[in-house]
Amino acid sequence: MTSGLSVGVEGTGAFAEQVGPGSWRVRYWTDDGVHGSLTGFTTREQARDKAAEIDVERRRGTFIDPAAGNLRLGEWAPRWLEALDVAEATESQYNSLTRKHIVPRWGESGVGDISGMDVHVWARNLRRAGYAESTVATIVKILSMMLADAADERLIVANPIRPCRRGRRRRERRREIVWATPEQALNAAATCGVWAGLMIVTAAWSGCRWGEICGLQTYRLSPRPRPDRGPVGDRS
């Protein structure tokens, strides 16, 4: 049972309210037009100071309803994914990684309860579990974008995920790219049959990627090299 003792002007702004011996709360108006509540204050002065802080933030337009951060990530993620406007392959990847990694770990957490340090620990554990660095980076990027948009929608104050500067910087050994010599390319082509050999020779001397070679059509080729297009010129 509350004592009913309020400090402040109820109805026009935030105010302090006693809810028991040595227990106070702050009541404030939410964007939905109902009273929100912040509890845990042990003195009237603490509650009044918080109420005044909320009123100042409202006048500045910077107030974020603390209750908005209670929205579970498992509820926010489907809304965020639905609003994506990306390539089909990218959307499929984001859905898959969200379903397999993000929601199982963070689905029951409020968006306002996710901390940057907890995310970095989670990412480290994923790497230790054997996931590739690029996969972990993409997973964290997706979660970071979700939280950045949550901040834009005024669910949280700011995206808590920041670059990690704890410990040593990881230096990964880069795989050396080995280029075939003309003789090696011709030898490989000679062992693969006519059509595959032709593709190998074309790729080796044109610099085209494999997907470009597979989609190449003869009627789109220029018989003479052009400085701006290389040895394989597209007529378009």
Number of C-alpha atoms within 10 A of each C-alpha: 5 11 11 10 12 18 17 17 10 14 11 10 16 27 25 30 25 22 17 14 10 11 16 26 25 28 25 23 19 16 10 7 8 10 13 16 18 17 15 12 20 15 15 19 13 15 26 22 14 20 23 17 13 23 19 15 13 14 9 9 9 12 16 19 20 16 15 17 21 16 18 18 27 20 15 16 23 14 12 15 16 10 9 11 9 10 9 9 9 12 14 13 14 19 17 13 18 22 16 11 16 19 19 11 15 18 18 14 17 20 27 23 16 17 13 16 14 13 20 17 11 15 18 14 13 17 15 11 9 9 13 11 15 9 13 20 12 14 21 19 14 19 22 18 14 20 26 19 15 24 19 13 12 17 22 25 19 14 21 19 20 12 7 13 7 8 6 7 8 6 6 7 6 6 6 6 6 6 9 11 10 12 9 11 18 16 13 16 20 15 10 13 10 11 9 14 18 15 16 20 18 19 18 18 13 15 14 16 11 13 8 11 15 11 8 15 10 9 8 12 15 15 12 10 12 12 8 7 12 14 18 20 17 16 10 6
